[in-house]
Amino acid sequence: MPKDFQVDKDASYLHITSNETIRGTQWAQFPKVSVPLVSDMSSDFMSRPFDARPFGLIYAGAQKNVGPSGSAVVIVRKDMIERIRPISPPCSNTPPLRKQSLHNTPACFVIYVINLVLKWLEEKIAGLEAIEKINREKAKLLYDFMDRSGFYRGTAEKESRSFMNIPFRLPTEDLEAKFVAEATKAGFAGLKGHRSVGGCRASIYNATGIDAVKDLVSFMADFQKKAG
Ligand SMILES: Cc1ncc(COP(=O)(O)O)c(C=O)c1O
């Protein structure tokens, strides 16, 4: 993670992706710059509290921690709305934002489910600070186990490690294929890494409980014993 950020003097904003799902990297602290930050927070929005003041625009596909796919959360500062170019397509040219009107028929089911998820987060989990603590604990369980194992190797740089997506490699690609196949049989879904980087990846979004991560660690330990 760069310590100092040089922003072009003509820049109007700095775009960052707060959590990158493929390589499993996450901004632990956001860069301090003189221009507004714009961020794709699709994969870690609602996983931790953060100070929204430096951001001019935040957008997040809802499908990770907020609700069903096909919806997105957009938080935009009022002064940024004035800067939207007229050539932008209607959905981002935001006449609804300007005129405080609705754009289309609201996606009622999606809004309903998002409400349920937010209620769960607030009432069952006790909010963002609580979910961050759980998320960090889950990632620590996996990373501590892998770092000790001498078999599984986390691929993200230590200080940039994401607590949402944990990519890792096994000693050989054959073992990785076997690991994913056996894990799938044992009920652990989606452990194959993104096709552009290969390897394996555990995505442990808010909905993944700590017990599921403990089960995965114990499956990984068993697999290592058999194969390592
Ligand atoms: C940071 C980030 N941006 C964008 C996307 C893609 O979202 P969508 O499939 O809604 O285009 C993802 C999904 O993995 C993501 O993690």
The ligand as a Gaussian input file, in Angstrom:
#p B3LYP/6-31G(d) Opt

LIG

0 1
 C      -14.905000      -4.287000      -6.126000
 C      -15.862000      -4.875000      -7.121000
 N      -16.318000      -4.114000      -8.135000
 C      -17.190000      -4.611000      -9.046000
 C      -17.631000      -5.903000      -8.969000
 C      -18.551000      -6.411000     -10.023000
 O      -19.842000      -6.180000      -9.674000
 P      -21.019000      -6.526000     -10.729000
 O      -20.964000      -7.993000     -10.939000
 O      -22.250000      -6.078000     -10.020000
 O      -20.700000      -5.746000     -11.958000
 C      -17.227000      -6.715000      -7.932000
 C      -17.711000      -8.102000      -7.850000
 O      -17.002000      -9.030000      -7.625000
 C      -16.309000      -6.196000      -6.986000
 O      -15.868000      -6.957000      -5.965000

